[in-house]
Amino acid sequence: MRAAYTDETVTVYQAYPPEIGEHAARHGQFPPSWSRTRMTWIKPSFRWMMYRCGWGTKAGQEVVLALEITRAGFESALAQACLSHYDPKVHADREAWSARLRETTVRVQWDPERDLDLKALPYRSLQLGLAGRATRDYADHWLRGVRDVTPLAHEVHRLVRDGDRASAAALLPAEAPYPRLAQAVARELRLS
């Protein structure tokens, strides 16, 4: 797992329509219209977020946010997470996986990381799905800062289109391997 992080925070990305994203960037918190009752997916990979939101051009995903959340909150979510799919290397059987999925409010999904052309790479990137209490904790307790990185997304995309891959790569947020998590958590989430 790779991410931009400090001793206290980790950066995750989300994309929203302007009425939510602009408010969050301006006020450092989500607006009252942001649902604390539905699952929200956070992504520590900038390039995977660009793949998901089409460099901030997809309808309803025009504002790309970099959200600084506490590492304590992020790691507590990982510690209670369950894979979003059954994996025989982790779960005794499908029934055990289903039971685990029902008891947690955090899901982990691994999707192919993306290159500058948004093509799949041969390794995976984390998506963390938060529901119920985890969504409320994310919005109300873990959030430490919100930045609108839409201009960055557009500039990197422009440079890629213009063939200036070196300049585009130089603008990408620095994402490093995330520090080792507890062995039980790493095993449950298939972290390598």
Summary of the structure (lengths in Angstrom):
residues: 192
radius of gyration: 16.7
end to end distance: 7.9
largest distance: 50.7
contacts: 586
relative contact order: 0.22
helix: 39%
strand: 28%
